[in-house]
């Protein structure tokens, strides 16, 4: 039933509200005949997501049956969590906010609005890291080992859409990470180079540089492709240059400036991958001899790839890749503290850097998941919880 003006004014008087302080439109609420509590869900969006929707973009919920669902925009990933509220949230399709009501005063005008449904919770979005660990696992199901080892099959090969169906990440986060892991696209399918084959390509390039006495900072693409085409496909030579160098142009000619740190790091991985532990001093000597002449190896090139044990005698180094550790923060810390009881911040930082959320620091992570103490005057961190 619609309220009369007298009833509205009487209600305002009981509530001790002055009509003069209010807008002139009164909206009276009634329950719809089709009222329901289960047909609607509320989703809280930040300004960036609102602008993306208003611009015609889309939001996609991703995850397998065993995954916790995430929501992805074009370039970000968000955790989806149900947030309960003590205030009942009403769905009123025809209701207008004060921004859409006239600001004139008396006399009052009365309109009726129907309540279509209600909810006592909503979906809350929290920015999270994309879950990319599964990506490399899928890529390694069928690594590219060179044209002579290719089979005429599309089994275990994935397009971008195939990967988006299985990886909980936005389109931009996924494609950016494909570049990080040195994946390449051939005939619409993403492939990952077998590491030994990748090092074989890199070796061809560095040997050519040595024979031609080229500078590492100015490697001509056209000549590289022509000189090595009998050994490997030209597109693979170019892909390897893209992985280990920076492309630039001089006129119409394309050159690459090779990245010393990336090449030294890959060489170290090649040396360490088949050894449980390596004598540190011997490793440093062999490592320097294995990189192209003119390049200098340094241990800080191996952050997040290898770990030095300075407590052993002699000191040793072994392969420990961040990408092989759990994506779950607590599981990551448990694994690290099981491996080594106490860590310096310098040692542990490369293995937790990727866990930092937006505006979160390594120090904040360590405060939450570790306990600090002094050992021989050096600050070290150990687990906050007992480990089995």
Secondary structure, DSSP 8 states (H G I E B T S, - for coil): ----HHHHHHHHHHTT--GGGS-SEEEEEEEEEEEESSS---B---HHHHHHHHTT---EEE--TTS--EEE-SS-EEEEEEEEEEEEEEE-TT---GGGS----SS-EEEEEEEEEEEEEEEEEEEE--B-HHHHHHHGGG-B--GGG--S--TT-B-HHHHHHHSBS-HHHHHHHHHHTTEEEETTEEEEB-HHHHHHHHHHHHHHHHHHT--TT-EEHHHHHHHHTTTS-HHHHHHHHHHHEEEEEETTEEEEEE-HHHHHHHHHHHHHTT-S-EEHHHHHHHHHHHS-TT----GGGGTTTEEEESSSSS-EEEE--GGGS-SSHHHHHHHHHHH-S-EEHHHHHHHHGGG--TT--HHHHHHHHEEEEEETTEEEEEESS---
